[in-house]
Amino acid sequence: MNGEPVVYIAGIMNRAVMSLYAKPEIASLADLKGKVLAVTVPGATTDFAARVLLQQARLSAGKDVKLICLKGMVEILTGINQGNADAGIFTS
């Protein structure tokens, strides 16, 4: 670094910036009951966000809504388009 001062700049947000994409027949979180919701991997922010959203809608992951893990955003979109998932959580 040749003696130059090091500057570290970081930013934080107090909320997750994510989107829920779903098939047209799903108009609300309540419509996810009995459906399949795709996330990336267990423990990821998409998984956490899905569980929080379901809890706020008084739905239970695994009981009311099946969660499946599909690696990444492309795989989630493919899963919805191929009928393996009804909705998916996407990071922005």
Order of alpha helices (4+ residues) and beta strands (2+ residues): beta-beta-alpha-beta-alpha-beta
